[in-house]
Amino acid sequence: MDDEQRAEFLQSGGTGVLSFGEDRDEAPYSLPVSYGYDSGSGHFFFRLLVGEEREKREQIEDGRPVSFVTYADTDDGWQSVVAAGSLERIDDENVDPETLDELRRVHIPIVDVYDRHPRELTFEFFRLDPEEIDGRTETVRED
């Protein structure tokens, strides 16, 4: 998948799995997430519920490397993108205008999988500036 195909696949945002680097003695910490993607900067954006889940907060705050995987069965067959890097928290105190512009351009789907109404929960925004990114498409073989 070239850069243009990857941007087209990612442009509408969607869902995927965010995994945090592992300790050799433990499995990676993975969670389903919704994301937005800004094709101009190549950044992914996530809206994560972290306030009440101690384990999740510890994973995010310790600066571990992350990988993000999204995939879909499209009209052109299965496609997937894997991105790796580290998360950066976006908060009111240290956000720059360029990041705000990027965040305004993306659509992060709201997926309600919580035991309470989302308005009762506190979410935080994070950005992933991938150090590595790879996209794959299904190869149709004529046998």
N, C-alpha and C positions, 0 to 999 in steps of 0.2 A: 504494500500500500504506500503510495507516494504521499508527500505532504498535503497536496490538494485533496486527495481522496480521504485522508485521515481527518482533515478539517471538516469536510462535508459530513462524514460519519459522526463526528463529535458535536457539530454545530448546534443541534437542538437540545443538548443536555440529555440526561437520562439517569439511569441507575447503574451501579457497579459494586465492586467490593474493594474496600480500602484495607490493606494489611500492613501491620507494623512489624519492623525488623524483629527477629527472634533472638532470644537468649538461647544458647545451645541446649539448655536443659528444658526448654518449653516450646510448645508450638507457637507459630505466629498468632498475634491477636488480629482477627479479621472481623470487619463489620460491613453489612450492606449499607450503602449510602446513595443519595441522589447527588448529582453534580451539574455544574454549568461549565462551559468551555469558551474561552475567548480566543478565536483563531488569530487575531492580530498579535497577541502577546504569546500565545501558546500556553497560557496558564489555565489550570483547572481550579474551580471554586467549589467548596463544600459548605453546607449548612449543617453543623453537627450539634446534637444534644450531648453536652458533656458535663453540665453542672451537677447532676445528681448521681452519676455513675463513676465512682471512685476509680475503678480499674481503667475505664476509658480515658479519664482525665490524666491518669499517670502515664498511660501510653503516649498520649498526644504531647504532654508537657515535657517529656524527657528527651525530645529531639531525635528519637529513633528514625532511621530511614523508613520510608513507606513505599509501597507499590500500590498502584490503582489499576484495576482491570474492569473494562466494560466490554460488552459483547451483545450482538443482536443477530437475528435471522432476518436479513434484508432481502429485497427483490433480487439482489446480486449474490445471494447466498450468505453464509455466515461470515461475519466480520468481527474483529476484536482489536482493542488497543490496550497495551500495557505501558504504564508510565511509572517511573521511579524517581524519587528525590526526597525532600523533606517538607513538612507542612510549616506554614507560617500563619500565625493567628492574625486576623484583621480586626483591629479594634478601633474605637473612636479616637483614642489618644495618639496612635502612631500611624494612622492610615494616610497615605499620600494621595494627591488628586488623581494621579494616573491609575492607581489601584481602584479608586472609586469609579472612575470612568469604565474600567474593565468590568467591574462588578455590575454596573448598570447595563452593560451590553449582554450579559449572560442570562440564561433562564435556568434556574435550578428547580426542577419539579418538586412539588411538595408531596411527599408520600407519608400518609398517616398510618403508622404502625405502632402507635404508642397507646398505653393503657389510659391516658388522659388526653383531653383535647389539646392540640398543639399550642393554642393560645395560653394555656396554663404552664407551658414549659419554656425554658430559656435555651435558646440556640446561640451558637457562636459561628462566625464565618472564618474559613481557613482557605489559604491559597497553596497550590502545589505548582511550583515552577520546575518542571521535570528536567532532571539531569540526563535521563534516558527515556526514549519513547519509541515504541514500535507498533505498527499496525499490520494486521494480517487479514487476508481475504480467503475465502474458500476457493479451492482450485477445482473446477469441474473437469473431470477426466472423461474422455471419450474412450470407452473400452470396446 
